[in-house]
């Protein structure tokens, strides 16, 4: 689950030209935590991943 959402998030950021900090703000996590997540150093909680999936799906 983590890997699929992580890859989709990276693709979403690249395709839409938005910043990681924008998504981090929406999830109420630090910019550093978002970076750790995208670089496969840490995982988000299941609740935060569900929120992230909703953000990506809404576009």
WONORUR-V718350 format. One record per pair of residues at least 6 apart in sequence whose C-alpha atoms are under 8 Angstrom apart, sorted by the first residue. I is the first residue (numbers start at 1). GAP is how many residues later the second one is. Records with the same first field share a line. If there is no record, write none. Layout:
I=GAP  GAP
This chain:
2=41  47
5=44  47  48
6=31  32
7=31
8=48
9=29  43  47
10=28
12=44
13=6  7
20=11  14  15
21=9  10  13
23=29
24=6  7  9  10
25=6
27=21  24  25
33=9
36=6  7
37=6  7
